[in-house]
């Protein structure tokens, strides 16, 4: 149920990327304005509400927070389809952001309470299939619905199932006992948010893991927002074709990559806990050349898949999609090993807030602004080079992981020697 809710979290978040071109046409706005709509406005409000919802989940338990958040963001997604102006659409997207701020961190805390450390990466990989499967449905189905019935209907059709899902979750799912213990609530309630924040950020390796998530998400959200437009502008695909390729093709490859990442990480961590950071370090480095090749490869069709043309460049995107997700699962897993249960939702909220503020906030906006700046010289190909530049940012994420690796290993070693219960959650 948590995995399914997370899928719809990303469906509602990503569907706007396949609807950019018709929204621009109807409201007459620039790429920079679209970057504001899908990026900065969403990120600021998501970030503002992320830590409060994380603290609330640590105090009262994650289940009610997740259920109400799912219903809220789904309703607001549906209202996007009723917007009569760009300003109203912007306000509706802010509503989606506030709702989604209560979804991820409490869910990670709940998953971590259900599984012991040696199985947690695989469990988290199942949960974190949300972005990949969300892309399959949000881009694939969203593009198909928009092509036939229009972009407004796509918002309504994509948002409606989440309302039912939130109600079913609230009425049928029982939370693990370890997420609702009185002792955990009391320990979390004794501190104000400033004290908690300072304590979390003072934990060795954690700031570098947070930085990794923020930088990697900047690239991820930039690609997630602008990738369909790139295929439409540079490779001549239709909105439906672009959605199917990225959503179904890329989404399925990313889903497989996420699951393989979880299984590999759990296996390697049994040999050495440092592989919790080493696995994403190596995989992220491998993803960079695939991503740059995808955006810089010249136009040309490799083959026809039925009526669907597959560009040669898209073959490189499959490699990027497979390895490009490998930073997420191990980083969430590392956080679950660093912190006790009464702080886990808050620590996860900080990580997700960094991903959202930098990724959602600046990724789409930077690429949109860079595309606008280059368009006078390059024209429609400006987006190609703006996206290639965003992939290069992953080099900084690799550097952050390299710095985090020895700190993470030393932290776990010291904690196991003195107080093992401080770094692992009760299963």
C-alpha positions in Angstrom: 0.0 0.0 0.0 2.8 2.4 0.8 4.5 1.6 -2.5 1.2 2.2 -4.4 0.7 5.5 -2.7 4.2 6.6 -3.5 3.6 5.6 -7.2 0.6 8.0 -7.2 2.7 10.6 -5.4 4.9 10.7 -8.5 2.2 10.3 -11.0 0.6 13.5 -9.8 4.0 15.2 -9.6 5.3 14.2 -13.0 2.2 14.3 -15.2 2.7 18.1 -15.7 5.9 17.3 -17.7 4.1 15.6 -20.5 1.5 18.5 -20.5 4.0 21.4 -20.8 3.5 22.0 -24.6 -0.3 22.3 -24.5 -0.2 24.4 -21.3 2.4 26.8 -22.9 0.2 27.0 -26.0 -3.0 27.8 -24.1 -1.6 30.3 -21.6 1.2 31.7 -23.8 4.0 31.4 -21.2 7.8 30.9 -21.6 10.1 28.0 -20.6 11.2 30.0 -17.6 7.6 30.3 -16.4 7.1 26.6 -16.9 10.2 26.0 -14.8 8.6 28.2 -12.1 5.4 26.3 -12.2 6.9 22.8 -12.1 9.9 23.8 -10.0 10.4 26.7 -7.7 6.8 27.2 -6.5 6.4 23.5 -5.9 9.7 23.1 -4.1 9.3 26.1 -1.8 6.0 24.9 -0.3 7.0 21.2 -0.3 10.1 22.2 1.7 8.3 24.5 4.1 5.9 21.8 5.1 8.3 18.8 4.9 9.9 19.0 8.4 6.7 19.9 10.2 4.9 16.8 8.7 8.0 14.7 9.6 7.8 15.9 13.2 4.1 15.2 13.3 4.6 11.7 12.0 7.3 11.0 14.6 4.9 12.1 17.3 1.5 10.7 16.3 2.6 7.9 13.9 3.0 8.0 10.2 -0.3 6.4 9.1 -2.7 9.3 9.6 -0.3 11.7 8.0 0.2 9.6 4.9 -3.5 9.0 4.5 -4.6 12.6 4.7 -1.6 13.7 2.5 -2.6 11.3 -0.2 -6.2 12.5 -0.3 -5.1 16.2 -0.3 -2.5 16.0 -3.1 -4.9 14.0 -5.3 -7.7 16.5 -4.9 -5.4 19.4 -5.7 -4.1 17.5 -8.8 -7.7 17.3 -10.0 -8.2 21.0 -9.5 -5.3 21.7 -11.8 -7.5 20.5 -14.6 -10.1 23.2 -13.7 -7.6 26.1 -13.8 -8.8 29.1 -15.9 -5.5 31.0 -15.9 -1.8 30.3 -15.4 -1.9 32.0 -12.0 -4.7 29.6 -10.8 -2.8 26.6 -12.2 0.2 27.8 -10.2 -1.9 27.9 -7.0 -3.2 24.4 -7.6 0.3 23.1 -8.0 1.2 24.7 -4.7 -1.6 22.7 -3.2 -0.2 19.5 -4.7 3.2 20.4 -3.1 1.8 20.9 0.4 -0.1 17.6 0.2 2.9 15.6 -1.1 5.1 17.0 1.7 3.4 14.6 4.1 3.9 11.5 2.0 7.5 10.4 1.6 9.3 10.8 4.9 6.5 9.1 7.0 6.4 6.3 4.5 10.1 5.7 4.7 9.9 5.6 8.5 7.0 3.1 8.3 8.9 0.8 5.8 12.0 1.0 8.0 10.0 -0.2 11.0 8.8 -3.2 9.1 12.2 -4.6 8.0 15.5 -5.4 9.8 18.6 -3.5 8.5 19.9 -6.5 6.5 16.8 -6.6 4.4 15.9 -2.9 4.4 17.5 -1.8 1.1 15.5 -4.3 -0.9 12.3 -3.3 0.9 13.0 0.3 0.3 13.8 -0.4 -3.4 10.2 -1.8 -3.7 8.8 1.3 -2.1 11.1 3.6 -4.1 9.8 2.2 -7.4 7.4 5.1 -7.1 9.2 7.5 -9.4 9.8 4.9 -12.1 6.3 3.5 -12.1 4.9 7.0 -11.7 6.7 7.9 -14.9 5.2 4.9 -16.7 1.7 5.9 -15.7 2.0 9.6 -15.4 3.8 10.1 -18.7 2.4 7.2 -20.7 -1.2 7.3 -19.6 -1.1 11.1 -19.1 0.2 11.7 -22.6 -2.4 9.4 -24.1 -5.3 11.0 -22.3 -4.1 14.5 -23.1 -3.6 13.6 -26.8 -7.3 12.4 -27.1 -9.2 14.4 -24.5 -6.9 17.4 -23.6 -4.6 18.3 -20.8 -7.3 19.3 -18.4 -8.9 15.8 -18.5 -5.4 14.3 -17.9 -5.1 16.1 -14.6 -8.5 15.0 -13.4 -8.1 11.4 -14.5 -4.7 11.1 -12.9 -5.7 12.7 -9.6 -9.0 10.9 -9.0 -7.6 7.4 -8.0 -5.5 8.8 -5.2 -8.5 10.0 -3.3 -9.9 6.4 -3.1 -6.4 5.1 -2.3 -6.0 7.4 0.7 -9.3 6.3 2.1 -8.6 2.6 1.6 -5.2 3.1 3.4 -6.8 4.9 6.3 -9.5 2.3 6.8 -7.6 -1.0 6.2 -3.8 -0.7 7.0 -2.5 -1.2 10.6 0.7 0.7 11.4 3.7 -1.2 12.9 3.8 -1.0 16.7 7.3 0.5 16.7 6.0 3.6 14.8 3.5 4.5 17.5 5.2 3.7 20.8 4.7 6.2 23.6 8.4 6.2 24.5 9.4 7.2 20.9 6.8 10.0 20.9 8.0 11.3 24.2 11.6 11.3 23.2 10.8 13.1 19.9 8.5 15.6 21.7 11.2 16.8 24.2 13.2 18.7 21.6 12.2 21.7 19.6 12.8 21.6 15.8 16.0 23.8 16.0 17.6 21.4 18.4 16.6 18.4 16.4 17.8 19.9 13.2 21.3 20.8 14.6 21.6 17.3 16.1 20.7 15.6 12.8 23.0 17.7 10.7 25.9 17.2 13.2 25.7 13.4 12.5 28.8 12.4 10.5 28.1 11.5 6.8 24.4 12.8 7.0 25.1 16.3 5.5 27.0 14.8 2.6 24.2 12.3 2.0 21.7 15.2 2.0 23.9 17.1 -0.4 24.1 14.0 -2.7 20.3 13.8 -2.8 19.9 17.5 -3.5 22.4 17.5 -6.4 21.2 14.2 -7.9 17.6 15.3 -7.7 18.5 18.6 -9.5 19.5 16.5 -12.5 16.6 14.0 -12.0 13.8 16.6 -11.9 15.3 18.6 -14.7 15.2 15.5 -16.9 11.8 14.5 -15.6 10.3 17.8 -16.5 12.0 18.6 -19.8 12.7 15.1 -21.3 9.4 14.9 -23.2 9.8 18.4 -24.6 13.4 17.4 -25.7 12.1 14.4 -27.7 9.3 16.6 -29.2 11.6 19.5 -30.2 14.8 17.7 -31.1 13.6 14.3 -32.4 10.2 15.3 -33.9 8.1 12.9 -31.7 4.5 13.6 -30.9 3.4 14.2 -27.3 2.0 10.6 -27.1 5.1 9.0 -28.6 7.4 10.9 -26.2 5.2 10.0 -23.2 5.2 6.3 -24.2 9.0 6.2 -24.7 10.0 7.9 -21.5 7.1 6.7 -19.4 6.9 3.1 -20.4 10.4 2.4 -21.8 12.4 4.5 -19.5 10.1 3.9 -16.5 10.3 0.2 -16.8 14.1 0.2 -17.1 14.3 2.5 -14.1 12.0 0.2 -12.1 14.3 -2.8 -12.9 17.3 -0.7 -12.0 15.8 0.3 -8.6 15.0 -3.3 -7.7 18.5 -4.6 -8.8 20.0 -1.7 -6.8 18.2 -2.8 -3.6 19.2 -6.5 -4.0 22.8 -5.6 -4.8 23.1 -3.2 -2.0 21.8 -5.6 0.6 24.2 -8.3 -0.6 27.2 -6.0 -0.6 26.4 -4.5 2.8 26.6 -8.0 4.4 30.3 -8.0 3.4 31.1 -4.4 4.4 28.6 -1.7 5.6 30.5 0.9 3.6 28.9 -0.5 0.4 25.8 1.3 1.4 27.5 4.4 0.1 29.9 2.6 -2.3 27.2 1.2 -4.5 25.5 4.5 -5.3 28.9 6.1 -5.8 30.0 3.7 -8.6 26.6 3.5 -10.2 26.1 7.3 -10.4 29.5 7.6 -12.0 28.5 5.0 -14.6 25.3 6.9 -15.4 26.9 10.2 -16.4 28.4 9.1 -19.9 25.0 7.5 -20.8 23.1 10.7 -20.0 25.4 13.0 -21.9 25.4 10.7 -24.9 21.6 10.6 -24.9 21.2 14.4 -25.1 24.1 15.1 -27.5 23.5 12.2 -30.0 22.3 13.5 -33.4 18.8 13.0 -34.6 18.0 9.6 -36.2 15.6 6.8 -35.8 17.0 3.4 -34.7 13.9 1.3 -35.5 10.1 1.3 -35.4 8.4 -0.4 -32.5 5.0 -0.9 -34.2 3.8 2.7 -34.9 6.3 4.1 -32.3 9.6 5.5 -33.7 12.6 4.9 -31.4 15.4 7.5 -31.8 19.0 6.2 -31.7 19.7 8.5 -28.8 17.1 6.8 -26.7 19.2 3.6 -26.5 21.6 5.6 -24.3 18.7 6.8 -22.2 18.0 3.2 -21.3 21.5 2.9 -19.8 21.1 6.1 -17.9 17.7 5.1 -16.7 19.0 1.8 -15.3 22.0 3.3 -13.3 20.6 6.8 -12.7 18.3 5.7 -9.9 21.0 3.9 -7.9 21.7 6.8 -5.6 18.2 7.0 -4.1 17.6 3.6 -2.4 21.1 3.3 -0.7 20.9 6.9 0.6 17.4 6.3 2.1 18.8 3.1 3.6 21.9 4.8 5.0 19.7 7.3 6.8 17.6 4.5 8.3 20.8 3.0 9.7 22.1 6.3 11.1 19.1 7.3 13.2 16.8 5.8 15.8 13.0 5.4 15.1 12.0 8.5 17.0 14.1 10.7 14.6 13.8 8.8 11.4 10.9 10.6 9.8 12.5 14.0 10.6 15.9 12.9 9.2 14.2 11.5 6.1 12.2 14.7 5.8 15.4 16.8 5.7 16.8 14.6 3.0 13.6 14.8 0.9 13.4 18.6 1.5 16.9 19.0 0.0 15.9 16.8 -2.9 12.8 18.9 -3.5 14.3 22.4 -2.8 17.3 21.8 -5.1 15.8 19.2 -7.5 12.2 20.4 -8.0 13.0 24.0 -7.2 16.1 24.6 -9.3 16.4 21.7 -11.7 13.5 22.6 -14.1 14.1 26.3 -13.7 17.8 26.3 -14.4 17.3 24.1 -17.6 14.3 26.3 -18.7 16.3 29.5 -18.2 19.4 28.1 -19.9 17.2 26.9 -22.8 15.7 30.4 -23.1 19.2 32.0 -23.0 20.6 29.7 -25.7 17.5 29.7 -27.9 18.5 33.0 -29.7 21.7 31.2 -31.0 20.6 27.6 -31.3 16.8 27.7 -31.6 14.9 24.6 -30.7 18.2 22.7 -30.1 18.9 24.9 -27.0 17.1 22.5 -24.7 19.4 19.6 -25.8 22.5 21.4 -24.5 20.8 22.7 -21.3 19.8 19.1 -20.4 23.3 17.8 -21.2 24.7 20.4 -18.8 22.4 19.2 -16.0 23.7 15.6 -16.4 27.2 16.9 -15.7 26.1 18.0 -12.2 26.0 14.3 -11.2 29.8 14.6 -10.9 29.3 16.7 -7.8 27.0 14.0 -6.4 29.7 11.4 -6.9 32.2 13.7 -5.0 29.8 14.0 -2.1 29.4 10.3 -1.9 33.1 9.8 -1.9 33.4 12.2 1.1 30.5 10.6 2.9 31.9 7.0 2.6 34.6 7.0 5.3 32.4 9.1 7.6 29.5 6.7 7.3 31.7 3.6 7.9 33.3 5.2 11.0 30.0 6.3 12.4 28.5 2.8 12.1 31.6 1.3 13.6 31.6 3.6 16.6 27.9 3.2 17.2 28.1 -0.6 17.1 30.9 -0.5 19.6 29.1 1.7 22.1 25.3 1.7 21.5 24.0 -0.4 18.6 20.4 0.6 19.3 21.2 4.2 18.4 21.8 3.5 14.8 19.3 0.8 13.9 15.5 0.7 14.2 13.7 -2.1 15.9 12.3 -4.4 13.2 
